[in-house]
Structures are given as C-alpha cells and as structure tokens.
Amino acid sequence: MTDILKIDDKTIPKFPKHVKFRHNKARNEWVILAPERLVKLDPIAVEILQLVDGEKDVKKITNQLSKKFNAPEETILKDIIEMLQSLSDKGFIEENG
C-alpha cells in the first residue's frame, strides 16, 4: 500500500514515471497524460505545473509565481498546495526524495 502524500511548502513535487505533462500542439492546450487517462488543464494549473521539475520545493514555486504575477505568497501557496494535493491524491504528482 502506498502512503498518502501530504503536500506542504517543503514538498518537492515531481511527475511519476508513468505521467507526462505535455503541450498538445494540434489543440494548443496543455494536458497531463497517464495510462488511459488525460487531464485538460486551466491556465493557472499550467503555470504551476511548468515549474514542477523534481528540484524546486513548493515554497520556491510559490515565490516565483508571486513575483511573476505580483500576488501575495500566502494566497498563491494555498492555491498551489490545494491543486498539487488534488493531483497527488489521483496519482499524478509524487514527492521527489
């Protein structure tokens, strides 16, 4: 049985080997691909997931997006944790390390 990942600001998220984050050029949209599954993403999710590289922790991702969008870190951190937790619960994100 797999332990449930609890996302926080110290988590270093990454995509599992079976999950791909790709741009579908034909439809001009970003998607998550997994065996027999496809998830279409909204622009906010795309901004977050483009920074998921298995090296940056959630706090660093938050900091980068806060600067890019001139928004409060607390608000962005809450949104990132919520989204990554949802994706983790579905098996699309895991922790590096």
Sequence and secondary structure as in RCSB ss.txt:
>XXXX:A:sequence
MTDILKIDDKTIPKFPKHVKFRHNKARNEWVILAPERLVKLDPIAVEILQLVDGEKDVKKITNQLSKKFNAPEET
ILKDIIEMLQSLSDKGFIEENG
>XXXX:A:secstr
        TT  EE  TT EEEEETTTTEEEEEETTEEEE  HHHHHHHTT  SSS HHHHHHHHHHHHT  HHH
HHHHHHHHHHHHHHTTS EE  
